[in-house]
Amino acid sequence: MAKVIEVDPEGLRSWIGSAKRTLTIESEAMARLIQALDGPLGRAFGEAIRLIKQGSGRVIMTGMGKSGHIARKIAATLASTGTPSFFVHPAEASHGDLGMIGRDDIIIMISNSGETAELRAVLDYAKRFQVKMIGLTSRADSTLSHHADVALCLPDCREACPIGMAPTTSTMLQLAIGDALALALLEDRGFNAAQFKTFHPGGLLGAALTHVKDFMHKASQLPLVAPTTPMAEALVTMTQKSFGCLGVVDGESGELIGIFTDGDLRRHMSRDLIDLTVSDVMTRTPRTIVSDTLASEALEILNSTKITSLFVVDDKNRPVGLVHVHDLLRHGVQ
């Protein structure tokens, strides 16, 4: 059984006060970073994008300590958004991992001070073999800034750490500019959701990026009837198909012209319902989707319109499939 810890109100206020001070310092630094993009940092950012676009290799991220952790995350973001990238540990680089860096690659080296000793081997290798390098640092007068082909110099902001030692604000800014690089490259190449799914096939994200065509019901499974079908016959079809709805198709064109649902059945329940035809009680111009609709978008439509099924139609409005809310939930779409 978990131990219950009593929280002193005064202690809680102190903790919250500390959190607010940290977030205030970091938000102020973020505002300065945004402003800096209107100056030299913005021009350097553009040069970095140009350098990466022109390169035929991969983006090699490297950094030591906390900057190394940020470099790993940026490499993962770049790779998942269409820019091939991986992390090389600078300490391992001088023990053989320099061989992982090709001459067509682009190195992004992160060092807050720009003087991190462990980066020397990678820096010397880049200069020796003329590998293009982008430096990400907070010091414009550093060794890294002087030797980099492009220097992304972040604004000098105080760390949120009250003793000014633990990298906090500086690593947040490094991560932010890394995200900005990755997303600028994504937007520039027109990277879309379908491509994104290729790199994220698993988990909830993969499920949300699935298209309805991947699991919609098709062909003989579809509950379709003609508008002249007697309701007695239509209700049998509706029960057999078990989707809680019927699609009404034109006999000549095959176009979907209406839908009849469990809700319509309740609204039209009367003694003479059996004597009517489907066209007498159907809802005209039903909501539909196409087969390339993302599963997450289909679920949003179902939730917002408070319906349980959607017919999937082709470019001539002919039904080619049906997706039920249970199908989406079963595949993990949220």
Disulfide bonds with the S-S distance in Angstrom:
none
